[in-house]
Amino acid sequence: MLSLGYMQDGAQLPVPTISGRLLGFVRVVVGGHICDLAVQAIAFDSDGERTAGGFFSYKDQIGILVDDAAPEDEVRAQIEKGTTEAVRHLSKKFLN
């Protein structure tokens, strides 16, 4: 999960504001709460060793970020990873 400008795997966001090219939405339902997560493509500064992308939570924003330069199959994997992370995060928030 991204928090305060960093992805869970250590990749850094280029800017503290989370804004990218909107690809669509993923709907997650946890404990009766419906959350529509924006999926945004952004350019990552990465060392090339870690896969960029995943769920983020920053202030009052939540969503999924994917690497704008990644091939389609990798983007799908990033969305799946982000969805799993979102369910984990939202479960802690709504079910605890």
Beta strands, then each sheet from edge to edge (+ up, - down):
strand 1: 21-30
strand 2: 33-42
strand 3: 54-58
strand 4: 61-67
sheet 1: 1+ 2- 4- 3+
end
